[in-house]
Amino acid sequence: MSPLPALRRAAVREWGPLFTAVRQRLAVHGVRALALTLTAVALTAAIQVTQNQAWGYGPVRSLGAVRAEDPLPLALLRTPLSLFVPALDLPVWGALAQILLVFGVAELCLGRWRTLAGAYGATLAGTLYARIGVALGPGTFLGLPASDAQVVDTGPSAAVVGLAVYLCHQRRAWFTGSLVVLAMVVEVLVKDNLAGREHLAAIAAVLVVCGVREWRGRARGAEGFRTYRRAAAGPGPGRRR
């Protein structure tokens, strides 16, 4: 018996809701539904060109480079722009492809503002973890070496990972979400560095949000069921109809 039908059914269960949401949104709104994504891609590309110029490197670092050794208020001010500052030691096309794919799907499925909030929240979780890890020191489980305080922390990868996990949870793509988490764990096991640890911090923050949403959804469902039961049971003894 051919395994193709079973694989096709599994793919439909895994990605069907996601694909349907993307297709419907594009059919209704067209390319306008990707305004945030296209703006993010253009901004990242423009910053990459700018920071590779002699006159642009300094301003980009002053406005968007975050380090764990920076004062917290300054780091918080720089964090939003740091999301769109590509790492100099990595090919920029990778960052652009990540933004186009993951931000694009997220914007179509979650909406513009929820995508932006999720991306910033995941990036902020990684940024704050770096400070906590350096403070804990390398001798602890979550600690980082003091040298990581001087590492420039920029790029969209933490936001991309966080959004991907959140999307998989929302659309019940459990297998894909598990693969994303597993890949980030393997990344840290193979090459334990600040970027990999920040990816895990972003995932942890997103999983907490997902857990809270699940709990609230179940609580509302249970309350709705109790209300339905009371209404179906009718007035209690001694009550007038």
C-alpha positions in Angstrom: 0.0 0.0 0.0 1.3 3.4 -1.0 2.1 5.7 2.0 1.3 8.8 -0.1 -2.4 9.1 0.9 -1.5 8.9 4.6 1.2 11.5 4.2 -1.2 13.7 2.3 -3.8 13.5 5.0 -1.1 14.2 7.6 0.0 17.3 5.7 -3.5 18.5 5.4 -4.1 18.1 9.1 -0.8 19.8 9.9 -0.8 22.7 7.4 -4.3 22.9 6.1 -5.6 25.5 8.5 -2.5 27.6 8.0 -2.7 27.4 4.2 -6.4 28.2 4.2 -6.0 31.3 6.4 -3.1 32.6 4.2 -5.0 32.0 1.0 -8.2 33.6 2.2 -6.4 36.7 3.5 -4.5 37.2 0.3 -7.6 36.6 -1.8 -9.5 39.3 0.1 -6.8 41.9 0.6 -4.0 41.1 -1.9 -0.5 42.4 -1.3 -1.9 45.0 1.1 -2.2 42.3 3.7 1.6 42.1 3.7 2.3 45.8 4.3 4.2 45.1 7.6 6.2 42.3 6.1 7.3 44.2 3.0 8.1 47.2 5.1 10.3 45.1 7.4 12.1 43.5 4.5 12.8 46.9 2.9 13.9 48.4 6.3 16.3 45.4 6.9 17.7 45.7 3.4 18.2 49.5 3.8 19.9 49.1 7.2 22.2 46.4 5.7 23.3 48.8 2.9 23.7 51.6 5.4 25.8 49.8 8.0 28.2 48.6 5.3 29.0 52.2 4.4 31.8 54.1 6.2 29.4 56.9 7.1 26.5 54.6 8.2 28.1 52.0 10.4 28.3 54.3 13.4 24.7 55.6 13.3 23.3 52.1 12.9 25.3 50.9 15.9 24.3 53.9 18.0 20.6 53.4 17.2 20.2 49.6 16.9 23.1 47.7 18.5 22.2 46.1 21.8 24.7 44.6 24.3 24.0 43.1 27.7 26.5 45.6 29.1 24.5 48.6 28.0 22.3 50.4 30.5 18.8 48.9 30.5 16.9 52.0 29.4 19.3 52.4 26.5 19.0 48.8 25.5 15.2 49.0 25.6 15.3 52.0 23.3 17.5 50.2 20.8 15.7 46.9 20.9 12.9 47.7 18.4 15.3 48.8 15.7 17.8 46.0 16.6 15.3 43.5 15.2 15.9 44.9 11.7 19.7 45.2 11.9 21.2 42.1 10.2 24.2 40.5 11.8 27.4 41.5 9.9 28.8 38.0 10.1 25.8 36.3 8.4 24.4 36.6 4.9 21.7 39.2 4.7 19.6 37.1 2.3 19.0 34.7 5.2 17.5 37.4 7.4 15.4 38.8 4.5 14.1 35.3 3.7 13.2 34.7 7.3 11.3 37.9 7.6 9.5 37.4 4.3 8.3 33.9 5.1 7.6 33.9 8.8 6.5 37.6 9.2 4.4 37.2 6.0 2.5 34.1 7.3 2.2 35.6 10.7 0.8 38.9 9.4 -1.8 37.0 7.3 -2.8 34.8 10.1 -2.5 37.0 13.2 -2.8 40.5 11.8 -0.4 43.3 11.7 -0.3 44.5 15.3 -0.2 41.0 16.9 2.6 40.1 14.6 4.6 43.2 15.5 3.9 42.6 19.2 4.9 39.0 19.0 8.1 39.8 17.2 9.1 42.5 19.7 8.1 40.4 22.7 10.3 37.4 21.5 13.2 39.8 20.7 12.9 41.5 24.1 12.8 38.1 25.9 16.1 37.2 24.3 17.6 40.6 25.1 16.6 40.4 28.7 17.8 36.9 29.1 21.3 37.9 27.9 21.5 40.4 30.8 20.2 37.8 33.3 22.5 35.1 32.0 25.6 37.3 32.2 24.6 38.3 35.8 24.2 34.7 36.8 27.7 33.8 35.4 29.0 30.7 33.6 28.9 28.5 36.7 25.0 28.2 36.7 22.6 26.4 34.4 21.3 29.5 32.7 24.4 31.6 33.1 26.6 33.1 30.4 30.2 34.1 30.3 31.1 37.7 31.0 32.4 38.1 27.5 28.8 37.7 26.1 28.0 41.1 27.7 30.0 42.7 24.8 28.4 40.7 22.0 26.3 42.9 19.7 22.8 41.4 19.8 20.9 42.2 16.6 18.8 40.5 13.9 15.4 39.0 13.4 16.1 35.4 14.3 14.6 35.5 17.9 11.5 37.2 16.5 11.2 34.7 13.7 11.6 31.7 16.0 9.1 33.1 18.5 6.5 33.9 15.8 6.9 30.5 14.2 6.2 28.7 17.5 3.2 30.9 18.3 1.8 30.3 14.8 2.1 26.6 15.1 0.4 26.7 18.5 -2.5 28.9 17.2 -3.1 26.7 14.1 -2.4 23.4 15.9 0.5 22.5 13.7 2.1 20.5 16.6 4.6 18.5 14.5 6.0 21.6 12.9 6.2 23.5 16.1 8.0 20.6 17.8 10.5 20.5 14.9 11.2 24.3 15.4 11.8 23.8 19.1 13.9 20.7 18.6 16.0 22.5 16.0 16.8 25.3 18.4 17.7 22.9 21.1 20.1 21.0 18.7 21.5 24.4 17.7 22.5 25.1 21.3 23.9 21.6 21.8 26.0 21.8 18.7 27.1 25.4 19.1 26.4 26.9 22.5 26.5 30.6 22.0 24.5 33.7 22.9 22.3 33.6 19.8 21.2 30.1 20.4 20.4 30.7 24.0 18.4 33.8 23.1 16.4 31.7 20.6 15.5 29.3 23.5 14.6 32.3 25.7 12.2 33.6 23.0 10.6 30.1 22.7 10.2 29.9 26.5 8.5 33.3 26.6 6.2 32.3 23.7 5.3 29.0 25.3 4.3 30.8 28.5 2.0 33.1 26.5 0.5 30.0 24.7 0.0 28.3 28.1 -1.8 31.2 29.5 -4.0 31.5 26.4 -4.8 27.8 26.7 -5.7 28.1 30.4 -7.9 31.1 29.8 -9.6 29.4 26.9 -10.4 26.3 29.0 -11.6 28.4 31.9 -14.0 30.3 29.6 -15.1 27.1 28.1 -15.7 25.5 31.5 -17.6 28.6 32.7 -19.7 28.6 29.5 -20.5 24.9 30.0 -21.6 25.6 33.6 -23.8 28.4 32.4 -25.4 26.2 29.8 -26.0 23.5 32.4 -27.7 25.9 34.7 -29.9 27.3 31.9 -30.8 23.8 30.7 -31.7 22.7 34.2 -34.2 25.5 34.6 -35.3 27.2 37.8 -34.4 25.5 41.0 -37.0 24.3 43.6 -39.1 27.0 45.1 -38.5 29.4 42.2 -41.4 30.8 40.1 -41.4 30.1 36.4 
